[in-house]
Amino acid sequence: MRKRAVVCFMGLCLSVSAVQAADIEAGKTRAQACVGCHGTDGRAANPEWPNLAGQNATYIINQLKAFKSGNRKNELMSPMAQSLSDVDVENVAGYFSSLSSCK
C-alpha cells in the first residue's frame, strides 16, 4: 500500500510539473484541431473517443508521443500527433489537464 501511495504521489508530481512547464494558452490554441473529436471543453460527445479534460498531463504526453512515433497506431490520431512539435505536445497536454472533468 505504501509503495502504491509513493508511486501515485510521484505521478502527481510529474503531472503538476508538466502543467507548470506548459503554456496553457498556446495549448488551447493548438488544441483547436482536437475539438472535433474531443470536444471544445475536452469532453467528447461520442463515447468512442476519450475525454481529455482533467486527464493527467504526463499520460497525454506519453500517448501523443506514442502516436507520433508509431508505437501506438490509430488512423485518426497518428497523423494529428505527427503534426505536433514536442512543445506543442506539452502545451496541449497542459491545456487539457487544466480543464475540469466535471460537467
C-alpha positions in Angstrom: 0.0 0.0 0.0 2.8 2.4 0.9 4.6 1.7 -2.4 1.4 2.5 -4.4 1.0 5.7 -2.5 4.6 6.8 -3.3 4.1 5.9 -7.0 0.8 7.8 -7.1 2.5 10.8 -5.4 5.4 10.7 -7.9 2.9 10.6 -10.8 1.1 13.6 -9.4 4.3 15.5 -9.1 5.2 14.7 -12.7 1.8 15.8 -13.9 2.0 19.0 -11.9 5.5 19.8 -13.3 4.3 19.1 -16.8 1.4 21.5 -16.4 3.6 24.2 -14.8 6.0 24.0 -17.8 3.2 24.2 -20.3 1.9 27.3 -22.0 -1.8 26.8 -21.4 -2.9 29.5 -23.8 -0.7 28.1 -26.6 -2.0 24.6 -25.8 -5.6 25.9 -26.1 -4.8 27.4 -29.5 -3.1 24.3 -30.7 -5.9 22.0 -29.3 -8.4 23.6 -31.7 -7.6 20.7 -34.1 -8.7 18.3 -31.3 -12.2 19.7 -30.6 -13.9 17.8 -33.5 -13.5 14.6 -31.6 -12.5 15.5 -28.0 -14.9 18.5 -27.6 -14.4 22.2 -27.0 -14.2 21.5 -23.3 -12.2 18.3 -23.5 -15.3 16.1 -23.1 -16.1 14.1 -26.1 -19.7 13.8 -27.3 -19.0 10.4 -28.8 -18.3 7.6 -26.3 -15.8 6.1 -28.8 -13.4 9.0 -28.1 -11.8 9.7 -24.8 -12.4 12.7 -22.6 -9.2 14.6 -22.2 -10.4 17.2 -19.7 -8.7 16.7 -16.4 -6.6 13.9 -17.7 -3.1 13.5 -16.3 -0.7 15.6 -18.4 2.1 13.0 -18.4 -0.4 10.4 -19.7 -1.5 12.7 -22.5 2.2 13.5 -23.4 3.1 9.8 -23.4 0.1 8.9 -25.6 0.8 11.7 -28.1 4.4 10.7 -28.3 3.4 7.1 -28.9 1.1 8.1 -31.7 3.7 10.4 -33.1 6.5 7.7 -33.1 4.2 5.0 -34.4 4.4 2.9 -31.3 0.7 3.4 -30.9 -1.4 3.4 -34.1 -4.7 5.0 -34.9 -5.8 6.2 -38.3 -7.1 9.5 -36.9 -4.7 10.2 -34.1 -1.4 9.2 -35.7 -1.4 12.0 -38.3 -2.7 14.5 -35.8 0.1 13.7 -33.4 2.8 13.8 -36.1 1.8 17.4 -36.8 2.7 18.4 -33.2 6.2 19.6 -32.1 7.4 18.4 -28.7 6.5 21.8 -27.3 3.0 21.6 -28.8 2.6 18.1 -27.1 3.5 19.6 -23.7 1.2 22.6 -24.2 -1.8 20.6 -25.4 -1.4 18.2 -22.6 -1.1 21.0 -20.1 -4.2 22.6 -21.5 -6.4 19.5 -21.4 -5.2 18.6 -17.9 -6.1 22.1 -16.7 -9.7 21.6 -17.7 -12.3 20.4 -15.3 -13.5 16.8 -16.0 -16.8 17.7 -14.3 -19.8 18.8 -16.3 
